[in-house]
Amino acid sequence: MIACCSKVDLLCLDEFGYLNRDKKGARLLFQIFTEREECKATAVATNSPFAEWDKIFADPRLCAAIADRITFRRTLIQTGAESYRFQAAESERRTQP
């Protein structure tokens, strides 16, 4: 798994933090982010603010290390609290008779 993730130029992770990670899963993510750091692009999409990530990962220190890896020398884009999918569905619902 890790070797596969290090080969792609852009790794996209959507719904990051939707499911809680045990220590083994968190360590695997840490390894992936560490290997990709400063040499490959990684895009992470999440609805969870950093303040809630301690609930996602079983180990608070590992959580902090993962957040450190994915925010160091990165561009963070916050799009707001509203879900794009929800907004699109609402817009579509309003235009239908």
MOZI-V733469 format. One record per pair of residues at least 24 apart in sequence whose C-alpha atoms are under 7 Angstrom apart, sorted by the first residue. I is the first residue (numbers start at 1). GAP is how many residues later the second one is. D is the distance in whole Angstrom. If there is no record, write none. Layout:
# MOZI-V733469
I|GAP|D  I|GAP|D
This chain:
# MOZI-V733469
2|30|6  5|27|7  6|29|7  6|30|6  9|31|6  9|32|6  10|30|6  10|31|5  10|32|5  11|30|6  11|31|5  11|32|6  12|30|6  12|31|5  12|32|6  13|30|6  13|31|5  13|32|6  14|30|6  14|31|5  14|32|7  15|30|6  15|31|5  16|28|7  16|29|6  16|30|5  17|29|6  17|31|7  17|39|6  19|37|7  20|36|4  20|37|6  21|35|6  21|36|5  21|37|6  22|35|6  22|36|5  23|35|6  23|36|6  26|31|6  30|36|5  33|36|6  33|37|7  34|35|7  37|32|7
